[in-house]
Amino acid sequence: MDELQKDHLKSYGIAFWVLKNDQEVEWLLNYRGGSFMTKYDPKTENECKVRGVSYEVIADDKVTAILAQINDPSVNMDVVKLQKAPRMAIYSPKVGVKPSDDAVMLVLKYAEIPFDLVYDEEVLKGDLNKYDWLHLHHEDFTGQYSKENRGRNADKFLQTKAIFEATAKKFGYQKVSKMKLAVAQNIRNFCANGGFLLAMCSGADSFDIALAAAKTDIVDEIYDGDPPDPRAQSKLDFTQTFAFQNFTVVTSDYGYGGRQGGRFSNIDVSNTRHIQQEEDFFTLFDFSAKWDVVPSMLTQDHDRVIKGFMGLATAFDKSKIKSTVTIMGELKSANEARYIHGEYGKGQWTFYGGHDPENYQYSPNEPPTDLSLHPNSPGYRLILNNVLFPAAKKKKLKT
């Protein structure tokens, strides 16, 4: 998985395919870019050829030498055994969604990793217990429809509002915001019971905001028929969130919060950052593979400096992140985090800022990113690290 690999993204699909065929994969952390090793099988070799993935067939003595090198206490490497392919789900509407709307959906299809779609009805009916891994992307869990209610988005807003209100009524909720809160709480329970969550773009910050606002109303009249609670800010409960605390919510009915920050709160720094595209990068931290195994898995890459990319939520203000959260990628000069991780109950979660790692400023009118033109994307590799993480035989985080 170093620079000699022709298709890093499809390599993860090969690892998943091996697991689906009830074979074990060893993930060699920090060895040649985080390589995968499995017992030789002509079917696996053929699958690599078909998918255009670079591979090497090595003799047993070479395997022994590699493992000896990795196990040397003086080197920052380790071996993690991947044992079972996780059951995958993406939280997304089943109609009206374009391929470009979700970078994770794009890369899973490119890597040929199977997944199911689930949305509000499935979550509220308890279907998450069928899965090990769940992804949230371009979503608004606060019930404000991403505040896209004017101009060219007005018709879409009215159509979406009617659909959401019908679903809320079906499940006995008087407001869409209350239904979305229940969905967020069910997803939180999914993590508490051992599930793994990857959230990107507004799926990350709006999730925590909804949980914090469970006992108040932050939603403006155009969305739910009544104005927000004037004391909403003082009623936020940050003990309910995964990653963020001490943030200020934006209760206006449209757009960004001026100096307050992003669309929903000042967690997101989209509206306050002044960084040109050519200077927009974030750096991955180097973790100890033998001691900090979890973040080491999640940051495996052939590059340590990743191109930035924007979204409804682009990056997270580090001053709003809880001290228990592990920051895995940051732009230090701007005091912003792009890639963070933590534990909740028996499960774990990752939040990744931005929309599409190979499309700097995504527009809904653009065609989807053609990943065959970006088979070695370091930004997309971070997504796929999260995909394989639940397959690992768990090692306790030591620091």
N, C-alpha and C positions, 0 to 999 in steps of 0.2 A: 504493500500500500504506500510505497514511496513514489518518486517521480517516474519510475519505470512502469507503473501501472497505467494501462491504456484507458481503463474505465473504472474509476474509483466507485462511482455510484452503483453500477451494476454488480460490483464485487459484493456489496452488502446483500444484494438479491441472491447471489450464489450462497453466501453464508446462511441466509434464511432458508433457501431451498434444501441445503444439507440438513438443517435442523428439522424441516418438515418431513424429511425422509428418515427421521429417527436416528440420525448420526450426530456425533458430538463435534463441536468446533472449538478450537482453542484460539482465543484472542490474545495476540502477543503485544501487550501494551508497550508503546514507545519503541518497538522493534520494527525498523523499516516503515515508519509511518502508521503503526498499529495494524500489523498484518494478521491474516487469518490462516490457521493451519488445521487440516483435517486428514484423517487416514485416506490413503490413496484408494480411489474407486474409479474405474473407467467411465462410469456414468457421470461422476462429478467432473472429470476431465472433459468429457464431451460437452457437458453443460457450459463449462467455461468457454470452450471453443465456439459454441453456438451463440453465446451472449457477448462475445468479444472481450472477455476478461483475461487479463494477463495472469499467468500462474507459473509455478515451478514445481516439478516433481523432484523430491529429494530423498536420498537414502537414509536409512535408520541412523547411521553414524552422524550424519549431518543434523538430524533432528536432535540427537543427544547433545551435540555441540551447541546448537542454538539454545536449548533449554538450560545448559550449563552457563552459557553467557548471560541469559536472562535472570537466572537465579543467583548470580554473583551479587552479594550484598552491596558492592560498591557501585553498581550501575542502577539507573532509574528505569527499570523495566519490571514487568511481572506477567504472569500468565493467568487468564481468566477463562474458565470453562463455560461455554455456552451449551446448554443442554436441551432446551425445548423451545420451539417456535412459539412466541406469544400470540394470543388471540387479539386481533387488531380491530379497532373501531375509530372512525372519524365522525365527530359531531358536526353534521352539516345537513341543510335542507336537501331533499332528494330531487327537487325540481327547481329550475331557474338558476342553477349554479353552473358557471362556466369553469372550464379546466383551470383558467388563470386565477380563479378566485382563491385557490388554496395551494400553496407551494408544497405542502406535505403530500397532498393528494397527487400532485404532479410527479414528485420524486418516487413515491411508492409505486405508481404505475410504471414509471421508467425502469425502476429496479425490479419490477415484476414481483412485488411483495403484496399478497392479497389482504384486503381489508373489507369491513362492512361499514355502511353508513347508518348512523343513528341520529335522531333528533329529539325534540322535546317530548314527543309521545313515548318513544322507547325509553328515554331516561326516566320519565315519570312513572312508567309501568314497571320499572325495576330491571330492565334488560341489561344494565351495565354489568351485572354479576356474571354475564356470559363471557366477559372480556378481561384481558390482562393489561391492555394498553389503550389509551384514549387520547385523541388529539383535538384541540380547540384552536380555531384560527380566526377568521374575519367575523367576529361575533360581538354582540352587545348584550351582556347579561344584566344590564341595569334597566332594560325595558324602554330605551330611548331610541331604538332603531338606528343606532350609530349617528343620530342627529342629522340624518340625510333627508330632510323634509321640505326642501325648497328647490326652486329652479328645475333643472332637468331631472332631479330625483323625486319631484313631488308625486308623480303618478306611481312610481315604485313604492314610495312611502305609504301611500293610501292602500295599495294592494297588499303590501306586507302587513300593515296594521290590521286589515280585515281578517287575514289568515291567522295572525297571532291571537287576535281577540276571540276568534271562534275556537281555537285550541284551548285558550285559557278558560273559556266558558265550559267547554267539554269536561275539563278536569276540576271545575268548581272554584276557579279563581276569578275575582272581580276585576283584577288588573293584570295586564301583561307583565308588569314589573314584578308582581308577586309570583306569577308562574315562573318567570326566569330566575327569580331568587330560589324557588324550590328546585329548579333544575340545577343551579349552581350548588345548592346544598347536597343534592343527590350525588353530584360529581365529587364534592368534598368527601362524602361518605365512601364513595368508590375508592378514593385514595386511602382513607383511614383503614379500609379493610384489606389493603395490600396492592391496590392498583397503581399503575404508573401513568402520569399525566404529562403531556407535552402541549403547552399553549404558546401560540405565536400571535403577533400583531395585537389587535384589540381583545382577542380571546384571553390575553394575560391580565391586563390591568382592569378591564371591565369585570372580570371574574371576582377579583379581590374587592373591588368597589361595591359590587352587589352584596357580597357577604358582610362587609362592614356596615352597609346601610340597611340591614335586615329589619331594624326597629324604627325606621324613619322613612320619609318620602323625599327623594332627591330629584324626582321626575317632574318636568314642567307640564303645564296644562295641555299643551297641544298633543302630548303623548298619552296622558291618562285621564284627562278631564278635570283635573284640579291642580292648583299650584303646588310647588314643593313646600315642605315644612320650612318655615323661616329659621328654625333652630336645628335644621338637619345636620349641619357641620358638627355641632356639639354632641349630637347623638350617635355619631359613628362609633362603632365598636371594633377596634383594631385587633382585638384578641381573636376575632373570627377569621382573619385573613391568613393566607399562606406566606406571602412575601413582603407586603407593604404596610407601612404604618405612618401616622402623622401627616397624611396627605390632605389636601383641600379639594373638595369636589366642585365641579363646575355645573351649576344648575340652570344656566341659560339654555334656551331652546335650540341653539344652533351653533355649530362651528367650535372654535377653540376659545379657551378662557383667557385670552390676552396674556398678561404677565403671569397669570396663574399657571399656564402651561398647556397641557394637551386638551383633547376633545372632552374627556370625562373628568380629569383631575390634573393635578400637577405632578403625578407619578411620571407621566410621559413628557418628554422634553421636546417633542416635535416642534412646538411653536416658539421655543426660547433658545434653541441651539442655532449657532451661526457658523456652520461648518460647510465649506465647499465640497462638492462631490469628490474632487481629486485628493482631498485631504481627509475624507471620511473612511476611517479604518478602525477596527478594534482588535485588541491583542488578547490572545488566550493565555491564561496562567499556566505555568508548569507545576503540576502536582506530583507528589511522590507516589509512583505507581505501586510501591510495596506497602505504603501506609494509607494513602488517600485514594483507594481503588476506585470509588464511585466517580469522583470528578475526573480522574484519569481516563476512565472509559469514555466519559461524555465529551472529553476534549481531544480525543485521538484525531489527528489530522496531519497532512503532509505540509501544511503551512500553519504558522502560528499567528500571522497577521491576516485578518479577514476583511474583505471589502465591506463597508457599511452599506445599508440599504434602508429605505424608508417604508412607512406604513401608517395605518391609523394610530398605532402606537409604535414609535420608532426606537426609543431607548428609554431607560429608566433612571430617574434621578437617584443617585446613590444615597443621598441623605434620607430618602423615604424607604429604604430597604432595611428589614429587620436584621439584627446582629446575628441571628441564627442561620441566615441564608448564606450559601456559598456563591460568591461571585466568580464566574468562570471566564468571562470575557468583558473587557471594559475599554473605554476611551478615557484614559486617566486625565488628560488635559481638560476634558469637558465635564469631569466628575459624573460620567454616565456609565451605566452597566448595560450590556446588550444580551448577556447570556448568564442566567442564574439558576440555582438548583437548591432544593431543600427536601426535607422529609415531613410527612404528615401521617401520624398514626403508624400503621404498618407499611404504608406506601411512600412513594416519592413523586416529585414533580420537577419539571424544568420549564422556565419561561424564556422565550427567545424573542427579542424585539425586531420589528420590521416585517415586511410582507413576503418579498421574494428575493433570495440572496443573489440572483443574477439579473435583477431588474431594479435599478436604483430607485426609481419613482414610479411605481405601478399605476397604470390607468385602466379602468374597467373596459375601455374601448380597444385595448391592445390585445393582440393574439397571445396565447399562452407561451411561456418560455419554452424553447426547444432544447431540452436537456441533452440531446445528442450533440449539441454545439458546446455543451459545458459538462462533459463527462467526468471532469476532474475538479469540480467546484468545491473548494474548501468550505464555503458557507453551507452548501447542501449536505456535506458530510456530517456536519454537526447535527442536522435533523436525523440522519440515519444512525448516528451513534445512539440516539435515544430509542430508536426502533429496536435495536438489538439488546439494549440494556436489560430489559425484563427477562431475557433468556439466560442471563448469567447466574451461575451458582453464587449466591450472595456471600460476599465477604464483608465483615463488619467494618464500617468507617472508623478509623483509629484516632483521628484528630478532628 
